[in-house]
Amino acid sequence: MIAQQAISGAHQERTTSRMEDRIDSSLTIALAICVAGYLAIMLGHVARVDLGFSIEQIRGAAMLTALMLAMLAALGFLRRERDQTDKSQ
């Protein structure tokens, strides 16, 4: 009886830990997106008002930067996928 309670308690603890990890991950991602958006707005404002760049110049630089970041993220994802398939073989 005591062993069943201990196993049940350990299972519940692991389940709670997984749920908390998911919530923490979701909150971290949401916070990172909000901070990135705020930073983009502030950089755009500084580039336009203080440095005198045109909207087209800012847009072009933002598109190139977004493209490079997307490529880096894709390469990281593909590398992780390749490593997982190599380990399974």
C-alpha positions in Angstrom: 0.0 0.0 0.0 2.7 2.4 0.9 4.7 1.5 -2.2 1.7 2.3 -4.4 1.3 5.7 -2.7 5.0 6.4 -3.3 4.8 5.5 -6.9 1.6 7.5 -7.4 3.2 10.5 -5.7 6.3 10.2 -7.9 4.2 10.0 -11.1 2.2 13.0 -10.1 5.4 14.9 -9.3 6.8 14.2 -12.8 3.5 15.1 -14.5 3.4 18.4 -12.6 7.0 19.1 -13.5 6.3 18.5 -17.2 3.3 20.8 -17.1 5.3 23.5 -15.3 8.0 23.2 -17.9 5.5 23.6 -20.7 4.0 26.7 -19.1 7.5 28.1 -18.4 8.5 27.5 -22.0 5.3 29.2 -23.3 5.8 32.2 -21.1 9.5 32.5 -22.1 8.5 32.4 -25.8 5.8 35.0 -25.4 8.1 37.3 -23.4 10.8 36.9 -26.1 8.3 37.8 -28.8 7.1 40.9 -26.9 10.6 42.1 -26.2 11.7 41.6 -29.8 8.7 43.5 -31.1 9.4 46.4 -28.7 13.0 46.4 -29.7 12.1 46.5 -33.4 9.8 49.5 -32.8 12.4 51.4 -30.9 15.2 50.7 -33.4 12.9 51.8 -36.3 12.1 55.0 -34.4 15.8 55.7 -33.7 16.8 55.0 -37.3 14.0 57.1 -38.7 14.0 60.1 -36.4 17.5 60.3 -35.0 19.6 58.9 -37.8 17.5 60.1 -40.7 17.1 56.9 -42.7 14.2 56.6 -45.1 11.4 54.2 -44.5 12.5 52.2 -47.6 16.1 51.9 -46.2 14.8 50.7 -42.9 12.4 48.2 -44.5 15.2 46.8 -46.7 17.5 46.3 -43.8 14.7 44.7 -41.7 13.9 42.3 -44.5 17.5 41.2 -45.0 18.0 40.8 -41.2 14.8 38.8 -40.9 15.8 36.6 -43.9 19.2 35.9 -42.3 17.7 35.1 -38.9 15.2 32.7 -40.6 18.0 31.0 -42.5 20.0 30.5 -39.2 16.9 29.1 -37.5 16.2 26.7 -40.3 19.8 25.5 -40.4 19.7 24.9 -36.7 16.5 23.0 -37.0 17.8 20.9 -39.9 21.0 20.2 -38.1 19.1 19.0 -35.1 16.9 16.7 -37.3 20.0 15.3 -39.0 21.7 14.6 -35.6 18.6 12.8 -34.4 18.5 10.6 -37.5 22.2 9.8 -37.2 21.8 8.7 -33.6 18.8 6.4 -34.4 20.8 4.5 -37.1 
